[in-house]
Amino acid sequence: MKTVALQWAEGRVEGLSEGSGVALGQLAEPGRLIEISGVGASARHTTAVALVRQAQLEGETTVWVQPAGGPLYPPDLAESGVDLAALVVVHVPEDRGQVGLARAAELLLRSGAYGLCVVDLSGPEAACPAGHVASDMAIKTVRPPRLKGSAWQARLAALARMHHSRVVVLTRAAVDRASLGPMVGLRIDPRRERRASGLFAVRPEVLKHKGAPLLAAPTLRRGPWGLS
């Protein structure tokens, strides 16, 4: 499965005012743990790709941590302005689960070499094989290990502050669900809305922000060629 990252679009579409609200880059400032969540018509990956592009324009080294065979699609990233040669992609074996993804991110951040680290925890949970009873033992043997508690978040947040980095965690969570934990400094739920043929508005709803309430500015994106 590949993830479609909506690309930059020029011009304006009726009903979309891009000047209102705070730009995403100003919200997702360095030194904090950022959660980008959403289900359904979500633009999680599109928003994360936009942050990668911005970090690269600022001269930062970027890294993306995902399960082996994850959804990143290089041609879409390149069309979105990402320098593929400057983006490190780390594939963690699926049987390591979320724990493996978080540990990989922690090791990378400890090096102090990365100005932005994206950790993709948004993959669907593994299900029990057909015809099997979902007993506690079956769940433990089938599902990769999942993260528990907030200690891992505290470590990532501390490393973000220490190295003045952005740590972006992607999650598959609905608006009414709580954030990952108290260490999350900013949580965004970006929604995509079709505005014209091949054109989409991405409206980031700020669900949590440590500071004054803020309104994120919407942006205009173009779908990959062939997506109407």
C-alpha positions as MATLAB code, in Angstrom:
seq = 'MKTVALQWAEGRVEGLSEGSGVALGQLAEPGRLIEISGVGASARHTTAVALVRQAQLEGETTVWVQPAGGPLYPPDLAESGVDLAALVVVHVPEDRGQVGLARAAELLLRSGAYGLCVVDLSGPEAACPAGHVASDMAIKTVRPPRLKGSAWQARLAALARMHHSRVVVLTRAAVDRASLGPMVGLRIDPRRERRASGLFAVRPEVLKHKGAPLLAAPTLRRGPWGLS';
ca = [
       0.000    0.000    0.000;
       1.268    3.453   -0.852;
       0.248    6.698    0.765;
      -0.670    9.597   -1.500;
       0.970   12.820   -0.365;
      -0.895   15.775   -1.796;
       1.426   18.203   -3.555;
       1.853   21.961   -3.479;
      -0.600   23.921   -5.620;
      -0.427   27.443   -6.962;
      -3.299   29.894   -6.999;
      -6.499   30.181   -4.991;
      -9.769   28.357   -4.827;
     -13.060   29.983   -3.905;
     -13.918   29.490   -0.247;
     -10.321   28.902    0.876;
      -8.613   31.747    2.705;
      -4.982   30.713    3.171;
      -4.036   33.892    4.978;
      -6.106   33.249    8.102;
      -4.478   31.445   10.987;
      -0.935   30.513   11.956;
       1.252   28.727    9.403;
       1.944   25.087   10.156;
       5.674   25.657   10.345;
       5.230   28.247   13.088;
       3.010   25.896   15.090;
       5.329   22.911   14.720;
       8.328   24.690   16.158;
      11.540   22.829   17.088;
      12.023   21.404   20.562;
       8.678   19.702   20.985;
       6.831   16.444   20.475;
       4.157   16.833   17.788;
       1.296   14.419   17.122;
      -0.478   14.376   13.771;
      -3.575   12.220   14.072;
      -6.730   11.448   12.141;
      -8.921    8.829   10.513;
     -11.027    8.821    7.361;
     -10.344   11.832    5.121;
      -7.167   12.610    6.992;
      -4.070   14.307    5.584;
      -1.609   12.930    8.130;
       1.133   12.032    5.689;
       0.603   15.130    3.552;
       1.086   17.305    6.632;
       4.153   15.386    7.765;
       5.673   15.660    4.279;
       5.109   19.437    4.380;
       7.071   19.577    7.649;
       9.878   17.507    6.114;
      10.046   19.926    3.194;
      10.173   22.928    5.501;
      12.884   21.403    7.680;
      14.966   20.699    4.585;
      14.539   24.279    3.390;
      15.861   25.352    6.803;
      18.955   23.235    6.192;
      18.009   20.463    8.621;
      18.702   16.758    8.161;
      15.481   14.741    8.192;
      14.618   11.116    8.959;
      11.394    9.101    8.608;
      10.882    5.925   10.672;
       8.239    3.472    9.472;
       7.478   -0.277    9.505;
       9.231   -2.334    6.837;
       7.344   -1.960    3.565;
       5.600    1.161    4.895;
       3.450    3.518    2.854;
       5.946    6.187    1.754;
       5.871    6.698   -2.029;
       9.054    8.465   -3.243;
       7.615    9.952   -6.491;
       4.897   11.778   -4.529;
       7.464   13.056   -2.036;
       9.647   14.373   -4.844;
       6.650   16.102   -6.463;
       5.918   17.685   -3.071;
       9.355   19.317   -3.030;
      11.161   16.863   -0.755;
      14.844   16.281   -1.491;
      14.923   12.475   -1.480;
      18.721   12.424   -1.302;
      18.526   14.325    1.989;
      15.766   12.206    3.560;
      16.821    9.124    5.526;
      14.103    6.444    5.652;
      14.454    3.762    8.334;
      12.453    0.533    7.936;
      11.808   -1.301   11.203;
      10.847   -5.016   11.019;
       7.109   -5.400   11.495;
       7.497   -7.886   14.323;
       9.168   -5.163   16.415;
       5.887   -3.235   16.426;
       5.481    0.273   17.803;
       8.139   -0.392   20.424;
      10.713   -0.961   17.703;
       9.701    2.226   15.891;
      10.027    4.326   19.059;
      13.395    2.778   19.949;
      14.736    3.449   16.474;
      13.632    7.086   16.703;
      15.261    7.434   20.116;
      18.594    6.067   18.872;
      18.531    8.395   15.871;
      17.709   11.450   17.964;
      20.422   10.674   20.498;
      22.969   11.220   17.724;
      21.943   14.874   17.522;
      22.207   14.656   13.730;
      18.541   15.192   12.830;
      16.504   18.371   12.895;
      13.267   16.492   12.225;
      12.244   12.912   12.932;
       8.910   11.483   11.764;
       7.718    8.295   13.489;
       4.821    6.578   11.732;
       2.647    4.795   14.319;
      -0.484    5.109   12.184;
      -0.489    1.614   10.704;
      -3.509   -0.615   11.417;
      -3.230   -3.215   14.144;
      -2.588   -6.802   13.101;
      -5.644   -9.019   13.364;
      -5.967  -12.644   14.446;
      -6.031  -15.211   11.608;
      -9.452  -16.152   10.264;
     -11.120  -18.923   12.218;
      -9.044  -18.392   15.353;
     -10.447  -17.326   18.685;
      -9.069  -13.959   19.799;
      -7.875  -15.187   23.174;
      -5.386  -13.230   25.264;
      -2.679  -15.703   24.289;
      -3.507  -15.421   20.569;
      -3.406  -11.636   20.680;
      -0.001  -11.710   22.370;
       1.454  -14.028   19.750;
      -0.082  -12.363   16.675;
       0.156   -8.659   17.403;
       3.545   -6.920   17.443;
       4.410   -5.201   20.733;
       2.592   -1.923   21.321;
       3.784    1.074   23.298;
       2.530    1.485   26.864;
       2.770    4.372   29.282;
       4.408    7.704   28.567;
       8.070    7.058   29.426;
       8.990    6.684   25.736;
       7.284   10.005   24.990;
       9.228   11.695   27.778;
      12.499   10.454   26.296;
      11.640   11.630   22.784;
      10.412   15.013   24.079;
      13.600   15.458   26.121;
      15.760   14.674   23.089;
      13.726   17.121   20.987;
      14.445   19.877   23.520;
      18.093   18.911   23.923;
      18.867   18.984   20.198;
      16.266   21.599   19.198;
      14.609   19.065   16.891;
      11.062   18.427   15.748;
       9.728   14.984   16.623;
       6.551   14.216   14.661;
       4.486   11.145   15.582;
       1.731    9.979   13.212;
      -1.220    8.211   14.833;
      -4.523    6.758   13.671;
      -6.824    8.388   16.229;
     -10.211   10.081   15.984;
     -10.763   13.640   17.166;
     -12.592   12.528   20.309;
      -9.718   10.300   21.447;
      -7.109   11.613   23.858;
      -3.641   12.518   22.644;
      -0.685   10.177   23.087;
       0.078   11.666   26.476;
       1.140   14.694   28.506;
       4.452   15.053   26.675;
       2.713   16.028   23.421;
       3.144   19.770   22.949;
       1.050   20.031   19.789;
      -1.608   17.754   18.340;
      -3.071   18.389   14.891;
      -5.894   16.657   13.034;
      -5.515   17.733    9.375;
      -8.577   17.172    7.199;
      -8.655   17.258    3.410;
     -11.569   18.693    1.464;
     -11.990   18.472   -2.297;
     -12.299   21.997   -3.713;
     -12.023   21.358   -7.460;
     -10.889   18.640   -9.834;
      -7.573   17.438   -8.460;
      -7.412   20.230   -5.863;
      -7.796   19.823   -2.120;
      -7.854   22.108    0.881;
      -6.000   20.806    3.940;
      -7.358   22.265    7.162;
      -5.262   21.428   10.236;
      -7.448   21.443   13.353;
      -5.375   22.141   16.463;
      -6.623   19.717   19.133;
      -3.906   20.406   21.698;
      -1.411   23.217   22.070;
       0.711   24.090   25.088;
       0.129   27.801   25.039;
      -2.575   30.176   23.823;
      -5.302   28.620   21.618;
      -4.350   28.887   17.965;
      -6.011   28.557   14.588;
      -3.912   26.815   11.931;
      -3.974   28.276    8.434;
      -5.437   26.025    5.701;
      -3.363   25.267    2.620;
      -4.118   24.302   -0.971;
      -2.802   21.003   -2.311;
      -2.911   19.233   -5.661;
      -3.412   15.496   -5.948;
      -0.904   13.452   -7.977;
      -1.520   13.527  -11.736;
      -4.381   11.218  -12.612;
      -6.185   11.735   -9.304;
      -9.370   13.640  -10.162;
];
